[in-house]
């Protein structure tokens, strides 16, 4: 016992020592950050004065006392863009070529340096440095603080932009924010937005009109916070069931995906990009669905081999997006092995960027790389994510920049290398006229969105939030997304007074579903999550993303089997991707596929308050062997699937 006590004391000492060192490091960095903040703030200019022109008050963004063409809303967008570019320095041009994350303080102030209250901020760095020193004016945000604070932050950052030399306003982008779960992930929980099922759940509705209405609501709710670019939708076809990001897609069928992609883009952008739009950035071209072995290409090796020779099939939803007039495209991280003249990731691949997008599809909009394809993300030495520099690992930072720009990319995501790019332009390694080509597309979008002429928000902008009609539509979509996979002898809906025991639910029980102890229950309702054991990795992000086998672990099965054998059981399967249900499927009286739906709505379905209408948007395989034998780029090729694509039952009759 004494030995064990000494061991714990030593362990506690080591932990405290490490924490002390981290605090000292943070304290040292804080002093440096505060000094840098003071230096940076000193570089800011004055707020743009107003000019009275023909009775109208217009901002003199470059503070030269006259109304320049780019400042004049009565001039054509083409002329405004050309006038602006002609006035930009190389550093300003370089800054506009990047989009990266930016932090938000909880009180609505600008995050001048990282802080422990927001651990994610250590990935973001200094907001002021990016704005003032690196001259960036495109950012994506993950914060979802109080809506009034978010509005205050947005106006504060636009005020800093106004004080820059040319007063170029900020464009804010975001990943999806309309999900139900409050957990950390690709979707950002935002409490005052309407709640919808995952994209995979929207695929289960098969309802293009509902998707269109969803996108219109997303547009208005995004605009309320100043978000003018949506980092989506995902047009990837989910043909590889092991991929960890399937829940961000509309499913496995190219035709259904194409129909829903069209509806979403029409809804969020409108008929054309204008002051009422949120610009969509469709991703991940030419389709991340068929990743080799399902391994996500944020991480090496990042290869898609197309063993089924089905590359063209994965282009179909993107073709629908182009036809719908999508504003921007994000290429995937992967190497399309054997498809192009060199095996490099799409962001570096001239055959993909110029050959496919510009020449084959005549795409005129912005092409923006996925995040962090040049630099490792290692804040304070912590390995978060490696650079997704697939196929160009031996190139240094400057060589990677040159290759990306040469490939034809307009914007570089998740990077802040504007000073490095400026030096490459000055040295002649990148032609300035090539940068101007991209700037024409970038600034054209900013002008069309109206950000130059109306960059600020007032409190009335928040009126579109917590809208009862929007909330009701989200509930309708959640209901329509639920899929009844199995219902032995019309076991569902339950009799009204059935005593049930809930397992795996977070929701407080409904008064109509009397929840008792397991011993007194007549039926068990067990909510089970998709297997997500993850993969061994030195990178934190790869561990957070999960993935791995689609089979339940031994520990999970040992927990579930006694439960399922004890009472008649209803399985609620939360599907983030495919799952092998074979070991528990036979023990279930009924199975419901759930796509991140509010648990109270699931219980309403079980009670018979509404009838299920959803159809399965992906196959559910019968075994791990079937998963391993299927070919990544082919849809519907799992041998003897447990449940096929499109499967979905309804209630034949309701019980009293």
N, C-alpha and C positions, 0 to 999 in steps of 0.2 A: 504493500500500500504506500509506503514511504517513497519507493521508487516511482510509482505512478503519480504521486503528488508532486514530486520533483519535476517529472516530465511535463505535467500541466503548467507548473510555474514557469518552466523554461519556454513552453509554447506561448504562454501569455506574454512573457517578456519579449519574445521575438515579434509577436503581433503588435504589441505596443510600440516597439522600436520602429517597425515598418510604418505604422500609422504616424509616428512622430516625424519620421523622415519625409513622408508625403506631405504632412502639414508644413514642414519647413520649406520643402520645394515649392509648394503652392504659395507660401508667404513670400518667398523670394521672387517668384514669377509675378505675384500681385504688385509688388513694388515696381517691377519693370513695366508691367502693363499700365499702371497708373501714370507713370512718367511718359510712356508712349502716347497715352490718351491725351495728355496735356499738349504734347508736341503736335499731335495730329489736329486737334481742335484749333490750334493756332494757324493752321493752313487753310481753314475754311474762309470763304469770302462772305460777302453780304447777301442778305435775302434779296431776291430779284425785285427791283422797283417796278411800279406800274407806269404804263404809258397810256395817255388818253388819246385814242385814235377814233375819229368819227363818232365820238360819244361813247365808245366802248373802252373799258379798262383792260389792257392786255399786258402780260408780264414781259419785261425786258430780261430774258433769261441770261444773256451774256453781259448784261449791265453796261452796254455801250451807248445808251441814250437814244438809240433808233430801233425801229421795229424791223428785225431781219426777216428774211423769207421764212425761215424755219419756225419763227415765233408767230407767224401770221396764219390764223386758222382759215383765212379766205384764199390762201394759195393752195395749189394742188399738192397732194401728198408727194408726188414724184419730185416736184421742185423743192419742197420742204426738206425731203431726205437729202437731195443733192447739195442743198445749201448747208445743211448741218454737217455732212461729211466733209465738205470743203473747209470747214472751220475747225475740225477736230485734229488734235495732235496725234502723233503715233501712239502715245501712252493712252489717250482717251479712246482711240480706235481699238487698241488691244484690250482695254478693260471691258468694252462692250461685247467682246467675243466669249466671255466666260459667264457661267451661272453656277452659283454654289449656295450651300446652306448658310443661313444667317440666323443668329440668335435673337430671342425676344426676352426681355426681363418680365417677370410676373406683374410688375407694377405698370407695364406699358412703356417703359423707357428703353432706349437703345442699349443693347448689350455691348458694352465697350471692351469687355474681356471675359473669358470663361469664368464660371463659378460653380461651386459644389452643389448649389440648389438645383442646377440643371446639368447633370453629368454629361448629357449629350452635347453641351456647349463646347466641350473640349475638342470636339471634332470640327467645330465651326470657326474657332479663332475670333479675332477682333472684327466686329462689324465696322467700326470707324476706319480701320486700316483698309478693309476691302473697298469701302466707299470713297475714301479720300486719297489714300496712297496708291491703291491698285486701280482706282477709277472704274470700278465695276458698277453696273446698273441693272443687273438681273440676279434675283435671288429666289431660293425656295425656302419655305418655312415649315417647321414641324410643330410649332407652339400652338396650344389651344387654350389659352387663358381666358379670363372673363372677357366677354365680347367688347365691352367698353374700353378695356385696356388694350385689346388687339387693335381697335380702331385708333386709339391714341398713339400706339406704336407706329402704325402705318403712316399716320400724318407726320409723326416726328421724323421718320426716315425720309419721307418726301421733302421735308423742310431742309434736311441736310443735303439732299441731292440738289435742291434749288440753289444752295449756296456754293455749288461747284462752279467751275469757270463758265460752262455752257448751260448749266441748269438742266441737264438731261435727267428726266424723272426715272423712278425705279419701277421695274416690272416684277411683280411677285407671282411665284408659281407654288403649287402644292401637289403632293400625292393625295390619293383619295381620303375623304374625311366623313363619309356618310355611313360608316358601319356601326353595328350595334355593340360589338365587344369593346371593352375598355382597356384591353391588353395592348402592350407595345407591339408594333408590327409595321408592315408597309402601309396599312391604313391608319390614319391618325384620328383617335376618338375626339370628337368635337361636340360637347353636350347640347349646344343650342342649334345644331343642324338636324334636319329630319333624318330618320333612321331607316336604312334600307338593307336588304340582304347583300351578301357578297356578290361580285360580278358573276360568279358561278351560279349563285342563286337566281340572279336575273336571267341567266341562260336557261334555268329550269322553268321559268315562267313562259318562255318562248314568245313573249308579248312585246313586239317592237314598239307599239304605241306607248306601253308602260315605260319602256326604256327611254323613249323620246321625252316623255313627261318627267321622268327621273332626271334626265340631263338638263332640262329647262330649269328644274328646281335647284339642281347643283349650281347652275349658272348664277341664279339670283343670290343664293346663299354665299357662294364664293365672292361675288362682287361686293357683298355687304362688308367684307373684311379687306377688300382691295386685292383679292387674288384674281389675276387676269389670265393666267396660264394654268391649265390642268395637265399634270404629268400623266396622261392617259388619254384614251382607254388602251387596254392591252388587247391587241389583235392576234395574239399568239394562239395557235390551235393546240389544245392539250392532248396531244397524241402520246406523250410519254408520261405514264401515270405516276412515276416516282418524283417528278419535278415538284419542288416545295412551293412554287408560286402559282399552282393551277387555280387556286381560288380567286386570283385576280383576272382570270380569263372568263369568257362566256362558255367555254366547254370544248368539246372534242370535234364538233361538226363544223366544217368550213362554211357551209351555206348558212347555217343558223348564225354563226359568228359574223358573217358578212352583213346579214340583215340587221343584227343588233348594233354592230359597229356603225353602220350608216345612220341608224336612228339616234344613237348617242351623239355623234358628231353634229347632226342636224339640230339636235336639241341644245347642245351646249354652245355652239357657235352661232346658230341662226343661219339665215340664208347666205350670209357673207360676213367676213370679219369687219365689225364696226364697233361703235361706242357701247353697244348693248351686249357684245360678245364676251365669252371667255374662250380664249384660243385653246384648241386641243392639240396635244402632242402624242400622236399614236405611237405605240411601241409594241414589241421590240423588233424592228425590221431586220431581216426578212422572216422573222418568226422564231421565237425561242422555245416553242413547244417540243421539238425533237432533240433535246440535249442527250448526248451519249450517257447511258446509264442513269439519266435523270439528274446528274450532278450539276448544280447551278453554276453558271459561268461567271458569277461575281468572282469566283475562285478558280485557280488553275486546275486542270489544263484548259477548260473552256472550249470543248470541241463538239461540233455537230457533224456527224459523218454521213448522214442520209443513206443509211444502208438499204432503204427501200426505194431509192431513186425517186423520192417524192418531194423534192425541193419546191417545184412549181406549185404544188398543192397548198403549201403554207403561205403563198403570196396572195391568195384569194381575198382574205379579209382586208389586207392592205390596199388591194386594188379597189375594194369598195370604199375604203377611207379616202383614197385619192379622188374617186368620183364624187364623193360627198364634199370635197373641197377642204380637207383637213389642213390646218395651218402649219403644223410642224411634225417632224418625224424623228424618233429616237432609234438608232440602230442597236442591235444587240451586242453584248460583249463577245460573243462566241467567234470562233474560227469556223467558217462554213467549209469544212475540209473537202478538198477536191472540186469545189464548185467554181472557184475563182483562180486567177493566174498565180496568186501567192496565198499561202496559208497564214493569214494574219486576221486578227479580230476585225469585226465590221467597221469599227470607228477608224481604223487605220487602212481600210481596204478600198482602194480607188475603184475597183470593179463593182463593189456594192454601192458606194456613195455616188460616184459620177456615172458609172456604167449603168447600174440598175435604176437608181432614183432619178438622176438628172436626165439621162439619155433615153432609157427604155420607157420610163413613166412620165417623163417631162415634168417632174415635180418642181414647182417654182418656190415652195415655201422654205422654212428654216429646217436645217438638218442639225440636230444637237446630239452629241455623244451621250451615252449613259455615264453615270457618275464615277469619277476617279479611275480613269483608264491610264493615267500617266503616273500618278503619285501614290505611294503607300499611305494609308491612313493609320498613323501611329502617334496619337496624342500622348505626350509625356512618356513616350517610349512604350506605350501599351499597343500591342498588335491587334488592331480592330479589323482592318481589311487590307489585303495586298492590292497593289495596282493591277487592274485587269488588263494588263498589257500583253495579251495572248499573241504569241508569235513574234513579238518585238522586245522580248525581255532583255536582249543584249544592247538595245539602244538606250542612250542616256535621255535626260529630260528634254534637252533641246532637239535631239534627233526625233524624239517622239512627237514633239510639237510640229516640226517640219512635215513629218509624214502625215499627220492628221489633217493639216491645212492643205497639203498637196492632194490628199484624197478627195477634198471638196467639202469638208465639214464647215458649217457656219459658226456653231457655238460648241463650246467644250464644257461639259457638265461636271460638277463636283470638283472643280479645280479653280485655283486663283493665281494662275501663272502669268498674269498680264505683263509684269515687268520683264519676265523672261521672253515673252513673245515680242515685246517692243524692241528688245535688243536684237532679236533675230531679224526683225524688219529693218532696223537701222544698219545692220551689217550686210544686208542684201541677200540673206539666206531665204527670206520670204519676201515676195514682191508686195509692196503696199497696195498696188492695184488689185491684187488677189483678195486682200483683206476688205477693200472697198466693195467688192462683189458681195461678200457676206453681209457687210454693214447695210447695204441697200435692202436686203431682205429683213434684217433684224429691226432696223429703224422704221421700215414700212409698217411692220406689225405694231410697233409701239405707237405710231401716229394713228393708225386705223382704230386702235383700241381707245383712242382719245385720251391717253395718259398724259400727253404733252399739254393739252389744253385744260384738262380737269384732273389734276393729280390727287386732289384732296377729297376726303370724305367728311360728311357731317353726320350727326347722330341719327338723322332720318334714314340713313343707309341701313341701319340695323333693324328697321321695321319688317324686312323680309324674313327675319329669323323668328323661330318659334311660331311659324305660320300654321294654323290648324289644318288648312287644306293640304299643305305640304306634308305635315305629319301624318295625316290620314292616307295620303298616297303611298307613303313609305310603309305604313302598316298593311295596306292592300298588297303591295309587292311582297312583303314578308310572307303573308298568307299564301299568295299564289306560288311562292317558291318552294314550299314544303312538298316533298314527294313521299307518297305512301308506297313503299316498296313491297310490303308483305302484310297480309291481313287474314290470318287463318280463321275460317268459319265466321267471317265478319266480327272478329273480336273487337274491332273498333267501329264506331265510337263506344266508349265505355258506358255502362249503366250509370245513371246520374249519381247514385249514392254509393258507388264503389269505393272501398277503402284502399288507398294506394300509399306506397312508400316511394319517395323520390330518392334516386341515387345519382350523384354527379351534377345536380342542379345547383345553381347559385340563387335562384329566385325564391323569394318567400312564397310559400304555398298559397294557392287560391283557396278561398273559403269553400268553394264548391267541390274541390278535390281534397277530401279530408285526409291529411297526411298523418299517419300514426307510426308507431314503432313497427319494425319489420315483422315481428311476431304476429301483430294484429292485422297486418295488411292482407288484402285479397289479391292485389296486383302490384308488381314492381314496375316503375317507369325508370329506366336506366339511361342516362345521357352519357355517351361515350365519345371521346374525341378521336380524330384520325390519328393512327400511329405516327409518332413524330419523335423518334428516339434521337434524331440528329446524327451527326457524324463526328468522328474524332478530328479535331482541328486545333491549330495553334492560334487561330483567329477568332476573336469574340463574335464578330458578325456571323460567321459561318455556324457557330454554335447556336446563336439566337435564331437563325433562319430555320434550323431543324432539317427535316428531310429524313433520309435513310430508308429503312425497310418499311413496307406497307403492311407487314404482319404485326400483330400485337405481340408484345414482349411476354416472356414467361410470367413475369411478375403481374402484368395486367390480367392475363388469362386466369392466373391463380386467384386473383381478386374477384373476377367476374363470374367464373363458373359456379361457385357455391351460391352466389346470389341468383343466377339465372335458373339454377336447379331447385331453388327453394320455393318459388312461387311463379305463377304465370307472369311473363315479363314482356314489356313493350320496350324495344330498343330504339332510342333516339340517337341516330348516328350523325354527329357533327362532321360534315365532310369539308375539309380543306383541300383535299385531293382524293384520289382513289384509296380504298382500304380493302384489305382481304378480311372479309367477315365470316369466313367459312366456319371457324371454330365456335362462333356464338350464334350464327344465323339460325341453325336448326333448333336452338333452345328458345327462340323468340316467337311469341304469338303474333306480334306485329312489329314492323320496322318502319321508321320514318327517317328520311334523309333531311337533315337540317343544314342550311347554309348560313350560319351565323344569324339566326332569327331570335328575336326576343323570346325568352323562355315562357313567359305568360301566354304568348301567342301559340306556342307549341302545345301547351296544356289546353288551350281553347280548342285546338284541332282534335285532341284526344277526347275531349268531352263531347265533340260533335257540334260545336257552335258554328262551324263551317266545314265544308267538304274539301278534301285535297284535290288539287288540279295540276300540280307540278309534274314535270317529266324529267327523268334523269339526264343531265347534260354531259355525262361521261359514263364509260363502262366501269363496272365494279368487278375486278378479276376474281377468279375462283381460287387462285393459289399464287404463291411467290414464284413457283416454277413457270406458270403462265405469264407472269410479269416479265421474268427474265428472258423468256423465249419470244416475246413480242418484239417488233421492230419499231424503233423510236419514232420514225417519221410517218408511220402508217396509222390511220385511225381504225378503230373497231377491229383490231387484229389479235386481241387476247383470246386464247383458246378456251371455249366453253365458259364465258363469263358468268358469274353468279347472277348479275343483273345487267342487262344490255342497255345501251344508250337508248333513251326515249321511253324506258319503262316507267310506269306510274299508274297506280290504282286510284279509284275514287270510292266513296262510300255507296254501297248499294241501297241501303236503307238506314234510317236512324232508329235507335232503340228508345223505348220510353224510360 
